[in-house]
Amino acid sequence: MQRVLSATLVSSINKSTSETALAAIERSTSDPAVARIVSASSLTEFLAGHSDRPPLAQKSGQQELAHVGSQSSLTRKYSDKSLSKEDLLKLAVQQQQQDSFASPANANGPRTGTAIGPPATSAAPPSNEPPTKHRKIGEGDTYGSGEYDAGKAAEEFRNYQDSARQAVVENHYRLMRTHQTMDFVMRMEKKYTTFDHAQLEIWQAFQALETYVDSSDPDAEFPNIEHAFQTAEGIRAAGHPDWFQLIGLIHDIGKLQFLWGCKEDGQEGTAHGDQWALGGDTWVVGCKIPGSCVFPEFNGLNPDMQDSRYNTETGIYQKGCGISSLRFAWGHDEYAYLVVKHHTDKLRAAGHPNLIPDEGLAMLRFHSAYPWHNKGEYAWAEAPGDEKLKEAVLKFNTFDLYTKADVRPDIPALWPYYQGLVDKYLPGKLAW
């Protein structure tokens, strides 16, 4: 089925679609990554009503993606002050006129604006076979034990002592430990459980994350989307169920909240921006921060550690309350879990036959909770059933961690396969 990327794609990201494109651009220039998403389609709408030449009556998904990509480069230049407002409009009008004269013969050529698009727009044939560098598991193992050849030794991962990105990572955790308090987490919950920031399909969310680099990760310097495909491919090659593969693909998609966040809330979308409420190892707020956390020397910076309600072993919680009853430091894990669970609940109510199981939702929610699943903390909170969830998270994390390597995935070739999994388990637009 041929899909068309709507010219109002970003109307779901920015609700004020009646405002002009320039207003949208100016509102978002504090973060060029946001400007790239918000302004591209707003500018398309604006130009459609102001250009001397009429736009195409209907663009294919291929043409529209290329158009948005070209407009994005212009808005990025405007955002970093290298392009004036007048020149922005002049060049954008010229670009639209070029799009209007675009030859249909070029419609199926390689995309230059994005690596991911609707299924029908992929220039590469589907890749239905997993990479041969993996070892497939034997039959009968629920999750499997396949291995991934990352190209470097296991002990080289999660190096928080002297990695090539040490300064960036250390600063990230200093800020995270300083600002992630109970009050902050509750404020983020209130903000992001309204599910009214956007209505986006998974592939549209990935477009928004195309250039995102995680400042908390010592093992990754490439855009986060590449890690998503590395993880998913490792899981697929090990012979795990397709829902597990999909979780591998979308496990970091909660970082999309950078679109609605700000520097003050630690939600910038740039590699050297403040991301202390987007990524990083999480711990439970509302009780004592354990010394097993990375950079434990920063624990004393957290104001809650001076509050008698929150600085004891169990804090505000009851023993045996269950891991799902704990509040963890806010980040992409919780947001992805909330969005996917919200959508899954709607699918269940509608009688959809294929649903992500509880183990998959736990992988989304707790994969950054290293003090729990890796260091054995919070055992006092565990309830019956939590061991099963921990097993799932530990199995997932072998792929989340050890697939981070310098082998970069061919995303356009892989995307059709994974779009099939999205259509199976998370069809339609998700409420963000």
C-alpha positions as CSV (number, residue, x, y, z in Angstrom):
1,M,0.0,0.0,0.0
2,Q,1.4,3.4,-1.0
3,R,1.4,5.8,1.9
4,V,1.6,9.5,1.7
5,L,3.4,11.5,4.3
6,S,1.0,14.2,5.2
7,A,2.1,17.8,4.8
8,T,0.6,18.3,8.3
9,L,2.8,15.7,9.9
10,V,4.1,18.1,12.5
11,S,0.7,19.5,13.3
12,S,0.5,16.6,15.8
13,I,3.8,17.7,17.3
14,N,3.0,21.4,17.4
15,K,-0.7,22.0,18.1
16,S,-0.7,25.6,16.9
17,T,-1.0,24.7,13.2
18,S,-2.8,28.0,12.5
19,E,0.3,30.0,13.2
20,T,2.6,30.9,10.4
21,A,5.8,28.9,9.7
22,L,8.0,31.7,10.8
23,A,6.3,31.8,14.2
24,A,6.8,28.0,14.5
25,I,10.5,28.4,13.5
26,E,11.2,31.2,16.0
27,R,9.4,29.3,18.8
28,S,11.7,26.3,18.3
29,T,15.1,27.8,17.5
30,S,16.4,27.2,21.0
31,D,16.9,23.6,19.9
32,P,17.8,23.1,16.2
33,A,16.7,19.4,16.5
34,V,13.2,20.6,17.4
35,A,13.3,23.2,14.6
36,R,14.1,20.4,12.2
37,I,10.9,18.5,13.0
38,V,8.5,21.3,13.8
39,S,9.4,23.8,11.1
40,A,9.8,21.5,8.1
41,S,6.1,20.7,7.8
42,S,4.9,24.0,9.1
43,L,7.0,25.6,6.4
44,T,5.5,23.3,3.8
45,E,2.0,24.4,4.9
46,F,3.0,28.1,4.9
47,L,4.6,27.9,1.4
48,A,1.6,26.1,0.0
49,G,-0.5,29.1,0.8
50,H,2.1,31.8,-0.2
51,S,4.1,30.5,-3.1
52,D,3.5,31.8,-6.6
53,R,3.4,28.3,-7.9
54,P,0.8,25.8,-6.7
55,P,2.2,22.7,-4.9
56,L,1.8,19.3,-6.3
57,A,-1.8,18.0,-5.8
58,Q,-0.5,14.9,-4.2
59,K,3.1,13.8,-3.5
60,S,4.2,10.3,-3.0
61,G,5.7,9.4,0.3
62,Q,9.1,9.4,-1.4
63,Q,8.8,12.9,-2.8
64,E,7.3,14.3,0.4
65,L,10.1,12.9,2.6
66,A,12.7,14.4,0.3
67,H,10.8,17.7,0.4
68,V,10.7,17.8,4.2
69,G,14.4,16.8,4.3
70,S,15.4,19.7,2.1
71,Q,13.2,22.2,4.1
72,S,14.8,20.8,7.3
73,S,18.3,21.8,6.2
74,L,17.1,25.3,5.6
75,T,15.4,25.6,9.0
76,R,18.6,24.2,10.7
77,K,20.6,27.0,9.1
78,Y,18.0,29.5,10.2
79,S,18.2,28.1,13.7
80,D,22.0,28.5,14.0
81,K,21.7,32.1,12.7
82,S,23.6,31.3,9.5
83,L,20.6,32.1,7.4
84,S,18.4,35.2,7.6
85,K,14.6,35.1,7.8
86,E,14.3,36.7,4.3
87,D,16.8,34.3,2.8
88,L,15.1,31.4,4.4
89,L,11.8,32.1,2.7
90,K,13.5,32.9,-0.6
91,L,15.4,29.6,-0.6
92,A,12.4,27.6,0.6
93,V,10.2,29.0,-2.2
94,Q,12.9,28.0,-4.7
95,Q,13.0,24.5,-3.2
96,Q,9.3,24.1,-3.4
97,Q,9.3,25.2,-7.1
98,Q,12.0,22.6,-7.8
99,D,9.8,20.0,-6.1
100,S,6.9,21.0,-8.2
101,F,9.0,20.3,-11.4
102,A,10.4,17.1,-10.0
103,S,10.4,14.3,-12.5
104,P,8.2,11.2,-11.6
105,A,11.0,9.1,-13.0
106,N,13.1,10.1,-10.0
107,A,10.5,9.3,-7.4
108,N,11.9,5.9,-6.6
109,G,15.5,7.0,-6.3
110,P,17.5,7.0,-3.0
111,R,16.1,9.2,-0.3
112,T,18.4,12.0,0.8
113,G,16.3,13.4,3.6
114,T,15.7,10.4,5.8
115,A,16.7,6.8,6.3
116,I,13.3,5.6,7.4
117,G,9.9,6.1,5.7
118,P,6.6,4.4,5.1
119,P,7.0,0.8,3.8
120,A,6.3,1.7,0.2
121,T,9.0,4.3,0.0
122,S,11.9,2.1,0.8
123,A,14.4,2.1,-2.0
124,A,16.0,-1.2,-0.9
125,P,14.5,-4.7,-1.0
126,P,13.4,-6.1,2.3
127,S,16.0,-8.0,4.3
128,N,14.3,-11.0,5.8
129,E,17.4,-12.9,6.9
130,P,19.3,-12.0,10.1
131,P,23.0,-11.2,9.9
132,T,25.3,-14.2,9.5
133,K,27.7,-12.9,12.2
134,H,25.3,-14.1,14.9
135,R,25.0,-17.6,16.3
136,K,21.4,-18.8,16.3
137,I,20.1,-20.5,19.4
138,G,18.8,-24.1,19.7
139,E,15.1,-24.9,20.0
140,G,13.3,-24.9,23.3
141,D,14.9,-21.8,25.0
142,T,12.3,-19.2,25.8
143,Y,14.6,-16.3,25.1
144,G,17.7,-18.0,23.8
145,S,21.4,-17.5,24.3
146,G,22.6,-16.3,21.0
147,E,25.8,-14.2,20.9
148,Y,26.7,-11.1,19.1
149,D,30.2,-10.5,17.8
150,A,30.6,-6.8,18.7
151,G,34.2,-6.6,17.6
152,K,35.5,-5.8,21.1
153,A,35.8,-7.5,24.4
154,A,32.8,-7.4,26.9
155,E,34.9,-5.6,29.5
156,E,35.4,-2.7,27.1
157,F,31.7,-1.9,27.4
158,R,30.3,0.3,30.2
159,N,33.6,1.9,30.9
160,Y,32.9,4.8,33.2
161,Q,36.6,5.4,34.1
162,D,38.4,6.5,31.0
163,S,36.3,6.1,27.9
164,A,36.7,8.4,24.9
165,R,33.5,10.2,26.0
166,Q,34.4,10.4,29.7
167,A,33.9,14.1,30.2
168,V,30.5,14.2,28.6
169,V,29.3,11.0,30.4
170,E,30.6,12.2,33.8
171,N,28.9,15.6,33.5
172,H,25.7,13.8,32.5
173,Y,25.6,11.8,35.7
174,R,26.6,14.7,37.9
175,L,23.5,16.6,36.6
176,M,21.3,13.6,36.7
177,R,22.1,12.8,40.3
178,T,21.7,16.5,41.2
179,H,18.3,17.1,39.7
180,Q,16.4,13.8,39.6
181,T,14.4,14.1,42.8
182,M,11.0,12.8,43.8
183,D,9.4,16.1,43.0
184,F,11.0,16.2,39.6
185,V,9.9,12.7,38.7
186,M,6.3,13.4,39.7
187,R,6.3,16.6,37.6
188,M,7.5,14.6,34.6
189,E,4.8,12.0,35.2
190,K,2.1,14.7,35.2
191,K,3.5,16.3,32.0
192,Y,3.9,13.1,30.0
193,T,0.9,11.0,31.0
194,T,-1.5,13.3,29.2
195,F,-0.6,11.6,25.9
196,D,-1.6,14.8,24.0
197,H,1.8,15.9,22.7
198,A,1.6,14.1,19.4
199,Q,-0.1,11.4,17.3
200,L,2.7,9.6,15.5
201,E,3.4,6.2,13.9
202,I,6.6,4.4,14.9
203,W,8.4,5.3,11.7
204,Q,7.5,9.0,12.2
205,A,8.9,8.9,15.7
206,F,12.2,7.4,14.3
207,Q,12.4,10.2,11.8
208,A,12.4,12.7,14.7
209,L,15.2,10.7,16.4
210,E,17.3,10.4,13.3
211,T,20.2,12.5,14.6
212,Y,19.9,11.9,18.3
213,V,23.1,10.9,20.1
214,D,23.0,9.7,23.7
215,S,25.3,11.8,25.9
216,S,25.1,9.3,28.8
217,D,26.5,6.3,26.8
218,P,30.3,5.7,26.8
219,D,29.9,3.1,24.1
220,A,28.0,5.0,21.4
221,E,29.0,8.0,19.4
222,F,26.6,7.4,16.4
223,P,23.0,8.4,16.3
224,N,20.8,6.5,18.7
225,I,18.7,5.1,15.8
226,E,21.6,3.0,14.7
227,H,21.9,1.4,18.1
228,A,18.2,0.6,17.9
229,F,18.7,-1.5,14.7
230,Q,21.9,-3.1,16.1
231,T,20.0,-4.3,19.1
232,A,17.0,-5.5,17.1
233,E,19.2,-7.4,14.6
234,G,21.2,-9.1,17.4
235,I,17.9,-10.3,19.0
236,R,16.6,-11.5,15.6
237,A,19.7,-13.4,14.7
238,A,19.6,-15.1,18.1
239,G,16.3,-16.6,17.2
240,H,14.1,-14.7,19.7
241,P,10.4,-14.1,19.2
242,D,9.4,-11.3,16.9
243,W,7.9,-9.2,19.7
244,F,11.3,-9.3,21.4
245,Q,12.9,-8.1,18.2
246,L,10.4,-5.2,18.1
247,I,11.2,-4.2,21.7
248,G,14.9,-4.2,20.7
249,L,14.0,-1.7,17.9
250,I,11.9,0.7,20.0
251,H,13.5,0.4,23.4
252,D,15.0,3.9,23.2
253,I,12.2,5.5,21.4
254,G,11.1,7.3,24.6
255,K,13.9,9.8,24.0
256,L,11.5,11.4,21.6
257,Q,10.3,13.5,24.5
258,F,13.2,15.8,23.8
259,L,10.8,17.4,21.3
260,W,8.7,18.7,24.2
261,G,11.4,19.1,26.8
262,C,14.0,21.8,27.5
263,K,17.5,22.3,28.9
264,E,16.1,23.1,32.3
265,D,14.5,19.7,32.4
266,G,17.5,17.9,31.0
267,Q,15.8,17.0,27.8
268,E,17.9,18.4,25.0
269,G,18.3,16.4,21.8
270,T,22.0,17.2,20.9
271,A,25.0,15.1,21.6
272,H,26.5,17.6,24.1
273,G,23.2,18.9,25.4
274,D,21.7,18.3,28.8
275,Q,20.0,14.9,28.7
276,W,19.9,13.9,32.3
277,A,16.1,13.2,32.1
278,L,16.4,11.3,28.8
279,G,19.0,8.6,29.3
280,G,21.4,7.0,31.7
281,D,21.3,4.4,34.5
282,T,18.2,4.9,36.7
283,W,17.7,4.4,40.4
284,V,14.6,4.5,42.6
285,V,13.6,7.9,43.9
286,G,12.0,8.1,47.3
287,C,14.6,6.0,49.0
288,K,18.3,6.0,49.5
289,I,20.4,6.0,46.4
290,P,22.6,2.9,46.5
291,G,26.4,3.0,46.3
292,S,26.4,0.5,43.5
293,C,25.2,3.2,41.0
294,V,27.7,4.5,38.5
295,F,29.5,7.6,39.8
296,P,28.4,7.0,43.5
297,E,30.4,10.1,44.5
298,F,27.6,12.2,43.1
299,N,24.9,10.7,45.3
300,G,25.3,13.4,48.0
301,L,24.4,16.0,45.4
302,N,20.8,14.9,45.4
303,P,18.6,17.0,47.7
304,D,16.4,14.1,48.6
305,M,19.4,12.5,50.4
306,Q,19.0,15.3,53.0
307,D,15.3,14.6,53.4
308,S,14.5,12.0,56.1
309,R,11.5,10.8,54.2
310,Y,13.6,9.7,51.3
311,N,17.1,8.8,52.6
312,T,16.5,5.4,54.2
313,E,16.8,2.0,52.6
314,T,13.1,1.7,51.9
315,G,12.1,5.4,52.1
316,I,8.4,5.9,51.3
317,Y,7.9,2.3,50.1
318,Q,6.8,-0.9,51.8
319,K,8.8,-4.1,51.6
320,G,7.3,-6.5,49.0
321,C,5.4,-3.8,47.3
322,G,6.7,-4.9,43.9
323,I,9.2,-3.4,41.5
324,S,6.4,-1.9,39.3
325,S,5.3,0.1,42.4
326,L,8.6,1.9,42.6
327,R,9.3,5.3,41.0
328,F,12.6,5.3,39.1
329,A,14.6,8.4,38.0
330,W,12.7,9.8,34.9
331,G,14.0,8.9,31.5
332,H,13.2,7.4,28.1
333,D,12.5,4.0,29.7
334,E,9.4,5.1,31.6
335,Y,8.1,7.3,28.8
336,A,8.4,4.5,26.2
337,Y,6.7,2.1,28.6
338,L,3.9,4.5,29.2
339,V,3.3,5.3,25.6
340,V,3.5,1.6,24.4
341,K,1.4,0.3,27.3
342,H,-1.2,3.0,26.6
343,H,-1.4,2.0,22.9
344,T,-1.4,-1.7,23.8
345,D,-4.3,-1.3,26.2
346,K,-6.3,0.4,23.4
347,L,-5.4,-2.4,21.0
348,R,-6.5,-5.0,23.6
349,A,-9.8,-3.2,24.1
350,A,-10.3,-3.2,20.4
351,G,-9.7,-7.0,20.2
352,H,-6.4,-6.8,18.4
353,P,-4.9,-10.3,18.2
354,N,-1.2,-9.5,18.7
355,L,-0.1,-7.8,21.9
356,I,3.3,-7.2,23.4
357,P,3.6,-9.4,26.6
358,D,4.3,-8.2,30.1
359,E,8.0,-9.3,29.7
360,G,8.3,-7.0,26.7
361,L,6.9,-4.0,28.6
362,A,9.2,-4.7,31.5
363,M,12.2,-4.7,29.0
364,L,11.1,-1.2,28.0
365,R,10.5,0.1,31.5
366,F,13.5,-1.3,33.4
367,H,16.4,-1.8,31.0
368,S,18.3,1.2,32.4
369,A,17.6,0.2,36.0
370,Y,21.1,-1.4,36.4
371,P,21.1,-1.1,40.2
372,W,18.1,-3.5,40.3
373,H,18.8,-6.0,37.5
374,N,22.6,-5.9,37.5
375,K,23.6,-5.1,41.1
376,G,20.8,-6.8,43.1
377,E,19.5,-3.7,44.7
378,Y,15.9,-3.3,45.8
379,A,15.4,-7.0,46.6
380,W,13.4,-5.8,49.6
381,A,10.7,-4.5,47.2
382,E,10.3,-7.5,45.0
383,A,7.0,-9.3,44.9
384,P,6.0,-12.7,43.3
385,G,6.5,-12.4,39.5
386,D,9.3,-9.9,39.7
387,E,11.9,-12.6,39.1
388,K,10.3,-13.4,35.8
389,L,10.4,-9.8,34.8
390,K,14.0,-9.5,35.9
391,E,15.0,-12.5,33.8
392,A,13.4,-10.9,30.7
393,V,15.2,-7.6,31.3
394,L,18.6,-9.3,31.8
395,K,18.1,-11.3,28.6
396,F,17.3,-8.1,26.8
397,N,20.2,-6.2,28.2
398,T,22.8,-8.6,26.8
399,F,21.7,-7.3,23.4
400,D,21.2,-3.7,24.4
401,L,24.8,-3.6,25.7
402,Y,26.9,-5.9,23.5
403,T,25.5,-4.9,20.1
404,K,26.9,-1.4,20.5
405,A,29.8,-1.6,18.1
406,D,31.3,0.0,15.0
407,V,29.3,-2.2,12.6
408,R,26.8,0.3,11.3
409,P,23.4,-1.1,10.1
410,D,21.9,-0.7,6.7
411,I,18.7,1.0,7.9
412,P,16.9,1.4,4.6
413,A,17.4,-2.3,3.8
414,L,16.3,-3.4,7.2
415,W,13.3,-1.1,7.7
416,P,10.6,-3.1,5.6
417,Y,11.1,-6.1,7.8
418,Y,10.7,-4.1,11.0
419,Q,7.7,-2.2,9.7
420,G,6.0,-5.6,9.4
421,L,6.6,-6.1,13.1
422,V,5.3,-2.7,13.9
423,D,2.1,-3.4,11.9
424,K,1.7,-6.6,13.8
425,Y,2.1,-5.3,17.3
426,L,1.8,-1.5,17.3
427,P,-0.3,-0.5,14.3
428,G,-1.5,3.0,13.7
429,K,-0.6,6.2,15.4
430,L,0.6,6.2,19.0
431,A,-0.4,9.0,21.5
432,W,2.8,10.6,22.8
